[in-house]
């Protein structure tokens, strides 16, 4: 099962990771973040085929970081309010770097 998803995804998505050490179940948030933020349509088809829409819908609100464009896209596609996303809540929190 581990080998069935990662080899089919674009290699550039995991340029900073050892892809042989990634596990599709343990590293699901990372994989979904990279595919939705940087992936191709084929990458999206692969993750929908592997995880299924329901599991993806329940997982994506827990992703720590999504850019605004990807957040809006996922909010619309999965009919989830942006306020339910962890990354949206983090962006509204106090400025962690103290930059005005």
C-alpha positions as CSV (number, residue, x, y, z in Angstrom):
1,X,0.0,0.0,0.0
2,X,2.9,2.4,0.8
3,X,4.4,2.0,-2.6
4,X,1.1,2.3,-4.5
5,X,0.6,6.1,-4.2
6,X,4.0,8.0,-3.9
7,X,5.6,6.7,-7.1
8,X,2.6,8.0,-9.1
9,X,2.8,11.6,-7.7
10,X,5.0,14.3,-9.2
11,X,8.6,14.0,-7.8
12,X,9.0,17.8,-7.5
13,X,6.3,17.8,-4.7
14,X,8.7,16.2,-2.3
15,X,12.0,17.8,-3.3
16,X,13.0,18.3,0.3
17,X,12.0,14.9,1.6
18,X,13.3,11.4,1.3
19,X,10.3,10.0,-0.6
20,X,11.3,6.4,0.5
21,X,10.7,7.4,4.1
22,X,7.3,8.8,3.6
23,X,4.2,6.8,4.5
24,X,0.9,7.7,2.8
25,X,-1.0,7.1,6.1
26,X,1.4,8.7,8.6
27,X,2.3,11.6,6.3
28,X,-1.2,12.2,4.8
29,X,-1.3,15.9,5.8
30,X,2.0,16.6,4.2
31,X,1.0,14.8,1.0
32,X,-2.4,16.5,0.8
33,X,-0.8,19.9,1.5
34,X,1.8,19.5,-1.3
35,X,-0.6,18.1,-3.9
36,X,-3.3,20.7,-3.4
37,X,-0.8,23.6,-3.1
38,X,1.7,22.6,-5.9
39,X,0.4,19.5,-7.6
40,X,-1.0,18.8,-11.0
41,X,-4.5,17.6,-11.9
42,X,-3.1,14.1,-12.3
43,X,-1.7,14.3,-8.7
44,X,-5.1,15.3,-7.5
45,X,-6.8,12.4,-9.3
46,X,-4.2,10.1,-7.7
47,X,-4.9,11.2,-4.1
48,X,-8.7,11.1,-4.6
49,X,-8.3,7.6,-6.0
50,X,-6.1,6.5,-3.1
51,X,-7.7,8.3,-0.1
52,X,-11.2,8.9,-1.3
53,X,-13.2,12.2,-1.0
54,X,-14.5,11.6,2.6
55,X,-11.1,10.9,4.1
56,X,-9.6,13.9,2.3
57,X,-12.5,16.1,3.5
58,X,-12.0,15.1,7.1
59,X,-8.2,15.5,6.9
60,X,-7.7,18.8,5.2
61,X,-9.0,21.0,8.0
62,X,-6.1,19.8,10.2
63,X,-3.4,20.9,7.7
64,X,-1.1,23.4,9.4
65,X,-0.4,25.6,6.4
66,X,-2.2,26.4,3.1
67,X,-1.7,29.5,1.1
68,X,-4.8,31.7,0.7
69,X,-5.6,30.5,-2.8
70,X,-5.4,26.8,-1.9
71,X,-7.5,27.5,1.2
72,X,-10.2,29.2,-0.8
73,X,-10.2,26.4,-3.4
74,X,-10.5,23.6,-0.8
75,X,-13.2,25.5,1.1
76,X,-15.3,25.7,-2.1
77,X,-14.6,22.2,-3.4
78,X,-15.3,20.5,-0.1
79,X,-18.0,22.9,1.2
80,X,-16.1,23.6,4.4
81,X,-16.1,27.1,6.0
82,X,-12.6,28.6,6.0
83,X,-13.0,29.2,9.8
84,X,-12.9,25.4,10.3
85,X,-9.4,25.1,8.9
86,X,-6.5,25.0,11.3
87,X,-4.3,27.2,9.1
88,X,-7.0,29.9,8.9
89,X,-7.2,30.0,12.7
90,X,-3.4,30.2,12.9
91,X,-3.3,33.1,10.5
92,X,-5.7,35.1,12.7
93,X,-3.8,34.4,15.9
94,X,-1.3,36.9,17.4
95,X,1.7,37.7,15.1
96,X,4.3,35.1,16.2
97,X,7.2,37.2,15.0
98,X,6.3,40.5,16.5
99,X,6.4,42.2,13.1
100,X,4.0,45.2,12.8
